[in-house]
Every structure is written in C-alpha cells, then in structure tokens.
Amino acid sequence: MKILITGATGFLGSHLAIELVKKHEVYALCIPEPYNDFLKERGIRIIMGNIFDPESLVNAAKRSEERRVGKECRSRWSAYH
C-alpha cells in the first residue's frame, strides 16, 4: 500500500513512518530540511512541499492510497499532557 504522511519530520510522524515503511511504500510531504535525509536513509520517499500549500497536498495525495497526518496525532497527544 502507498501511504502519505504529513508531519513525518516530527516525533510521532517519524516513528509512524519508520514503522509503516517496513511493510508499505511510504511518502512524506516535507519542507526542505536536513532531517529529510534521515527519512530517506530508511526508505521513506520524500515529496517536497508544504502542508499549507493546497497544490502541494493535491500532488502528494495523488501518489498515495492512504493518508496519515502526523500533526493531527501530535495535537491529540498534546491534549493529554
């Protein structure tokens, strides 16, 4: 399955991506930053873009079958701590 994750450079998103890439084709929508290399080295495909740019989201979503939002997970986690 092809999975798109936003927030993959964050704590929860990166752990989610690393686990999912073991059995799936994982794409991460990322802005340019050094941490992207860490994800690439683990087999995660980087799509350059910005979550606040609708065109970036549409282009990234076209490559995947399933979407997971790391920022959403982090917001839910923060509500408990």
N, C-alpha and C positions, 0 to 999 in steps of 0.2 A: 504494500500500500504506500502511496505517496502522501506524506504528511507535511503541512506547512505550520511552522511555529513562529509566532512573533514573541519578542522578549527573550529570545534564546541566549542572549549575552548576559542575562540576569541570573541570579542564583537558582531559582526554581526552573526557569526556562532552559538553562543549560543542562541541568540534571535530567530534565524530561527529554530533551533532545538526545543526550548521550544514551539513555535507556532505549528510546524508540529506534535509534539507528541500528541497534543490534538485530532488529527483525524487519525494519521498514526503510524506505527511501525517504530521508528527512531533508526538508528545505527550511532554511531560516531566513526571514526577512530582517536584514541588518543594515544599519548605517555603517560607513567605513570606520573601523576602529581595530586596534591591534588584537583584541580578543577573538576576532573572526578567524584568525589563524589557528587558534586552539580548537575551534569547532571544525574547521576544515581537516585538521590532522586526525580527527575522529570520524571522518567520513560524512560529515554534515555538509550539504550543499548550501552555499551562501548565495542569497539573492540580494543584491544591493538595492536599497530603497528606504522609505521612511513610512512608518505606520500612519503618519499624519497626512500623507500624500495619497489620495484615493487611487490615482493611476498606478502607483507602486503596489498597492494592495491588490488591485484587479490583476495586474501582470503576475504577481506572485501566486495568487489563488488559482490561476489557470494551470499551474504546474502541479497542483496537488489534488488529492481526492478528499482529504480530511484536514481540518484546520484546528489548531490548538493555540490558545492565546496565553502566553506566559504572564503578561501583565495582569490579566484577569485573575490568574492563580495567586499572584503576589498580593493583589488587593484583598482577596478573600483571606489569605494568611494573615495579613496585617490587621484585619478586623479582630482577630483572636489574641493578638499580642500587643 
